[in-house]
Every structure is written in structure tokens, then in C-alpha cells.
Amino acid sequence: MTDAKPFKTPEQEAEFTRKLVLGLLSTLESKGLLTSPELDSILRAARLAAYPVAPSPAAGPAGPGTRWVKPGQPPREMDRSTKVAIPDVRAGGKDGKENPPLIDMELD
């Protein structure tokens, strides 16, 4: 048996494959060879494999001189020529005479 149009588009092939697999899985479920949770897990795994989650962008603040690399690239040395300013976080300030900020809140 030959098709009148032997060459199919990739979309047609994907749709045929999807319907074929769903038909096989539903047949296996109706015969009692697969349970409903097993079928759901198979479909979930197939969906995750077909539509992978995009990697999240690098998060968080980067220090001065940070050079981002893509996954799989070797790490680069840190640029140590950039000066790093360390903030003064002492409670009394630089001279020790300032009062720390006061936050006035009422908790009910």
C-alpha cells in the first residue's frame, strides 16, 4: 500500500506520531497493562522532553569584575584590577557618634 503523497511535512509527521502513540497508550490502559497514574507520568515525561524548560538567567547581583560564562564553557579568571568598595556598616557610622536609623512599627 503506497501513499499518493509520500512526502509529508514535519508537522504532519509529528501529528501522526502523536496520535499513534496516544492510541497505543490508551489501548494499553484499556487492556489493564497501564494504570491511569502510569499513563499520566508517561505523558508528563514526554511533554517535558518535547518542550524543555529554558534555563533561567543568572540571578543575583554580580560583583564588580564578574564575567559570565555560558554552561559548558570553562570558567574565567576574575578581573582583579577593578576596585571593590566595601561599605561602612558599623552601627555608629564612621566617627561613632551617629545614631542608627530607628524603625517605628506596631505589630498586632
DOGUVEX-300098 format. One line per field, with one value per residue: residue number from 1; z negated, y negated, x negated of N, C-alpha, C in turn. Coordinates in steps of 0.1 Angstrom, whole numbers, plus 5000, padded with zeros to 4 digits. Example, Ala and Ser with C-alpha at 12.3 -4.5 7.8 and 13.67 -1.06 7.14 Angstrom:
BEGIN
n <- c(1:2);
n.z <- c(4922:4929);
n.y <- c(5057:5022);
n.x <- c(4868:4872);
ca.z <- c(4922:4929);
ca.y <- c(5045:5011);
ca.x <- c(4877:4863);
c.z <- c(4922:4921);
c.y <- c(5033:5000);
c.x <- c(4868:4871);
This chain:
BEGIN
n <- c(1:2:3:4:5:6:7:8:9:10:11:12:13:14:15:16:17:18:19:20:21:22:23:24:25:26:27:28:29:30:31:32:33:34:35:36:37:38:39:40:41:42:43:44:45:46:47:48:49:50:51:52:53:54:55:56:57:58:59:60:61:62:63:64:65:66:67:68:69:70:71:72:73:74:75:76:77:78:79:80:81:82:83:84:85:86:87:88:89:90:91:92:93:94:95:96:97:98:99:100:101:102:103:104:105:106:107:108);
n.z <- c(5000:5010:5004:5019:5017:5009:4994:4965:4945:4918:4897:4902:4899:4872:4860:4868:4855:4828:4825:4830:4809:4787:4792:4789:4762:4749:4756:4743:4717:4716:4718:4694:4688:4683:4657:4648:4634:4642:4669:4670:4659:4680:4701:4690:4688:4715:4725:4711:4723:4749:4749:4736:4705:4705:4696:4666:4663:4652:4618:4593:4577:4593:4585:4589:4618:4625:4648:4669:4679:4703:4698:4698:4708:4700:4668:4662:4652:4624:4628:4613:4613:4610:4586:4554:4536:4502:4481:4453:4425:4399:4367:4355:4374:4393:4375:4351:4337:4348:4346:4350:4377:4368:4367:4365:4356:4352:4341:4345);
n.y <- c(5012:4979:4944:4917:4893:4893:4878:4861:4832:4820:4812:4827:4853:4852:4849:4873:4891:4884:4890:4917:4927:4919:4934:4960:4960:4955:4979:4997:4989:4995:5022:5029:5030:5007:4983:4955:4935:4942:4938:4910:4902:4910:4894:4869:4869:4872:4848:4829:4837:4830:4803:4786:4769:4736:4726:4708:4673:4660:4653:4628:4603:4593:4591:4564:4567:4593:4619:4634:4667:4691:4722:4750:4738:4731:4719:4684:4664:4642:4607:4588:4562:4543:4520:4528:4515:4514:4512:4491:4504:4501:4496:4471:4454:4436:4420:4428:4414:4411:4420:4451:4458:4456:4477:4474:4494:4510:4540:4561);
n.x <- c(4992:4993:4988:5005:4993:4962:4943:4943:4950:4930:4947:4970:4960:4953:4978:4991:4974:4979:5007:5006:4990:5006:5029:5018:5011:5036:5048:5032:5038:5066:5066:5056:5029:5015:5018:5038:5023:4997:4999:5003:4979:4961:4970:4965:4937:4930:4940:4924:4899:4904:4909:4886:4877:4866:4833:4829:4820:4788:4789:4792:4771:4741:4707:4683:4664:4672:4674:4696:4702:4713:4732:4711:4689:4655:4645:4637:4609:4611:4615:4592:4584:4603:4615:4629:4655:4660:4687:4693:4706:4709:4726:4725:4716:4690:4676:4685:4705:4730:4764:4780:4804:4839:4866:4900:4925:4957:4969:4996);
ca.z <- c(5000:5011:5003:5031:5014:4999:4986:4956:4938:4904:4888:4904:4893:4857:4856:4869:4844:4815:4825:4829:4795:4778:4794:4783:4747:4745:4758:4731:4705:4716:4716:4680:4687:4677:4648:4651:4629:4650:4682:4668:4658:4693:4709:4685:4692:4729:4727:4707:4732:4762:4746:4724:4699:4708:4684:4660:4664:4639:4609:4582:4581:4595:4580:4600:4625:4628:4662:4670:4690:4706:4694:4707:4711:4688:4660:4665:4640:4620:4631:4600:4615:4606:4572:4548:4524:4491:4474:4439:4419:4384:4362:4351:4385:4393:4363:4339:4330:4354:4341:4361:4380:4360:4374:4355:4361:4343:4346:4338);
ca.y <- c(5000:4967:4932:4909:4882:4900:4869:4854:4821:4823:4810:4838:4864:4851:4851:4887:4898:4881:4897:4931:4930:4918:4946:4972:4958:4957:4993:5004:4986:5002:5037:5031:5031:4994:4977:4941:4927:4945:4932:4896:4899:4911:4882:4857:4870:4869:4833:4823:4839:4823:4788:4784:4756:4728:4723:4694:4664:4659:4644:4622:4592:4597:4582:4558:4576:4606:4623:4645:4677:4700:4735:4758:4731:4731:4706:4674:4658:4629:4594:4583:4549:4534:4518:4532:4506:4522:4502:4490:4509:4500:4490:4457:4446:4435:4414:4435:4405:4411:4430:4459:4455:4462:4481:4475:4503:4516:4553:4565);
ca.x <- c(5000:4985:4995:5005:4983:4953:4935:4951:4943:4926:4959:4979:4954:4954:4992:4993:4967:4986:5019:5003:4986:5018:5037:5012:5011:5049:5051:5026:5046:5079:5063:5051:5014:5010:5028:5040:5012:4986:5001:5001:4965:4955:4974:4958:4923:4929:4942:4912:4889:4907:4908:4877:4877:4854:4826:4831:4808:4780:4797:4785:4762:4728:4697:4675:4654:4677:4675:4705:4699:4724:4730:4702:4677:4646:4646:4626:4603:4618:4607:4588:4580:4614:4615:4642:4658:4666:4695:4691:4718:4708:4738:4723:4711:4675:4670:4691:4714:4743:4773:4785:4818:4849:4878:4911:4936:4966:4973:5008);
c.z <- c(5000:5009:5016:5029:5004:4990:4978:4950:4924:4894:4889:4898:4877:4852:4857:4858:4830:4814:4824:4815:4785:4780:4788:4768:4742:4746:4746:4718:4704:4714:4701:4678:4682:4668:4653:4646:4638:4664:4681:4666:4671:4701:4704:4689:4707:4732:4723:4717:4745:4760:4734:4718:4701:4695:4679:4661:4651:4630:4598:4586:4583:4590:4592:4606:4628:4643:4663:4681:4692:4701:4704:4710:4698:4681:4663:4652:4637:4623:4618:4601:4610:4591:4566:4536:4514:4483:4459:4432:4404:4379:4359:4362:4385:4381:4350:4332:4336:4347:4353:4365:4372:4368:4364:4362:4350:4349:4338:4338);
c.y <- c(4988:4955:4924:4897:4887:4890:4860:4842:4826:4822:4822:4851:4864:4854:4866:4895:4896:4889:4912:4935:4929:4930:4958:4971:4960:4972:5001:5001:4994:5017:5040:5032:5018:4989:4962:4933:4930:4938:4916:4893:4901:4899:4870:4858:4867:4854:4825:4825:4832:4808:4786:4770:4749:4725:4709:4686:4664:4649:4638:4611:4598:4587:4575:4568:4590:4608:4635:4654:4685:4714:4743:4751:4731:4718:4697:4669:4645:4618:4587:4568:4539:4533:4522:4523:4514:4511:4503:4493:4508:4493:4475:4449:4445:4430:4420:4426:4405:4422:4438:4456:4462:4465:4483:4482:4508:4529:4557:4580);
c.x <- c(4991:4993:4994:4994:4973:4945:4945:4943:4940:4938:4968:4973:4955:4968:4995:4987:4974:4999:5017:4999:4998:5027:5031:5013:5026:5053:5045:5033:5059:5077:5058:5037:5008:5022:5028:5028:4999:4987:4999:4986:4957:4958:4966:4943:4921:4931:4930:4900:4891:4905:4899:4879:4865:4847:4828:4818:4801:4787:4787:4775:4748:4718:4690:4665:4659:4678:4684:4700:4712:4721:4721:4689:4668:4647:4634:4621:4610:4609:4604:4584:4591:4614:4629:4644:4665:4674:4692:4705:4718:4721:4736:4718:4696:4669:4676:4701:4728:4751:4778:4799:4828:4861:4889:4922:4944:4971:4985:5009);
